[in-house]
Amino acid sequence: ICENAPVHKERCKQCGAHAVFTEPVDISVLHLKMLEFLAVAPRQSYRVALNVAVEGKFNNNPFLYHTENISTTGMLIKAEEVFAQGDRLSFSFYLPDGTRVSAHGEVVRIVQQGTASDGGLYGIKFTDIAQSVQSPIDTFIKNNSRNKRSLAPGS
């Protein structure tokens, strides 16, 4: 939450906030944003090389990116190329147990990093993923979430 001035809004975006509200806060917008955040699937930090081809862009040539995290419904990737919301992707990567994940997704969220030429973080929603691949992802998320809880103080 910040004052309604461009410099304050930009400062909030630079610190990595997922939402920025200006004073006075519109309670209805805050409520909608809270519901959106509560609907986000649990995710696990997972850095892995990711082979991505964007349908209809860059001559469909694959690029190598890195994931930031993964959930049962999608992943967050970092890319220097500029994607648009709605871009459809084909991707593949490996889970720690060696399971190869090949599927399709759609860009549903964009977080700019500095200037537009720096690229950004892109939220990718899985749109076409086989159950034989979905199940190992679910297991990976569940097992790593459980491991984090068991290491928490007071557990």
Backbone hydrogen bonds, N-H to C=O, Kabsch-Sander energy under -0.5 kcal/mol:
donor,donor_aa,acceptor,acceptor_aa,energy
2,C,21,F,-2.5
5,A,3,E,-2.1
8,H,5,A,-0.7
9,K,5,A,-2.3
10,E,6,P,-2.6
11,R,7,V,-1.8
12,C,8,H,-2.0
13,K,9,K,-2.1
14,Q,10,E,-2.4
15,C,11,R,-1.2
16,G,13,K,-1.5
17,A,12,C,-1.5
23,E,2,C,-2.2
27,I,25,V,-0.9
30,L,26,D,-2.3
31,H,27,I,-2.6
32,L,28,S,-2.0
33,K,29,V,-2.3
34,M,30,L,-2.5
35,L,31,H,-2.2
36,E,32,L,-2.1
37,F,33,K,-2.4
38,L,34,M,-2.4
39,A,35,L,-1.2
40,V,37,F,-1.3
44,Q,70,I,-3.1
46,Y,68,E,-1.2
48,V,46,Y,-0.6
50,L,65,Y,-2.8
51,N,92,S,-2.5
52,V,50,L,-0.6
52,V,63,F,-3.0
53,A,90,S,-2.7
55,E,53,A,-0.6
55,E,88,R,-2.4
57,K,54,V,-1.9
60,N,57,K,-2.2
61,N,58,F,-2.1
63,F,52,V,-3.3
65,Y,50,L,-2.9
65,Y,63,F,-0.6
66,H,78,K,-1.0
67,T,48,V,-1.9
68,E,76,L,-3.8
69,N,76,L,-1.1
70,I,44,Q,-2.3
71,S,74,G,-3.3
72,T,42,P,-0.8
75,M,124,I,-2.2
76,L,69,N,-2.3
77,I,122,Y,-2.4
78,K,66,H,-2.1
79,A,120,G,-2.4
83,F,81,E,-0.6
86,G,107,V,-2.9
87,D,84,A,-2.3
89,L,105,G,-2.8
90,S,53,A,-2.6
91,F,103,A,-2.4
92,S,51,N,-1.8
93,F,101,V,-1.9
95,L,99,T,-2.7
98,G,95,L,-2.4
101,V,93,F,-3.6
102,S,100,R,-0.6
103,A,91,F,-2.1
104,H,128,D,-1.5
105,G,89,L,-2.1
106,E,125,K,-1.9
107,V,87,D,-2.4
108,V,106,E,-0.5
108,V,123,G,-3.0
109,R,123,G,-1.3
111,V,121,L,-2.8
113,Q,119,G,-1.6
114,G,112,Q,-0.6
118,D,115,T,-1.7
119,G,116,A,-1.5
120,G,79,A,-2.4
121,L,111,V,-2.8
122,Y,77,I,-2.9
123,G,109,R,-2.8
124,I,75,M,-3.5
124,I,122,Y,-0.6
125,K,106,E,-2.8
125,K,123,G,-0.5
126,F,73,T,-2.6
127,T,104,H,-2.4
128,D,104,H,-1.4
133,V,130,A,-1.5
134,Q,130,A,-2.7
135,S,131,Q,-2.4
137,I,133,V,-1.5
138,D,134,Q,-2.6
139,T,135,S,-2.4
140,F,136,P,-2.4
141,I,137,I,-2.5
142,K,138,D,-2.6
143,N,139,T,-2.9
144,N,140,F,-2.1
145,S,141,I,-2.2
146,R,142,K,-2.2
147,N,143,N,-2.1
148,K,144,N,-1.9
149,R,145,S,-1.9
150,S,146,R,-2.2
151,L,147,N,-1.1
152,A,148,K,-0.6
152,A,149,R,-0.9
155,S,152,A,-1.8
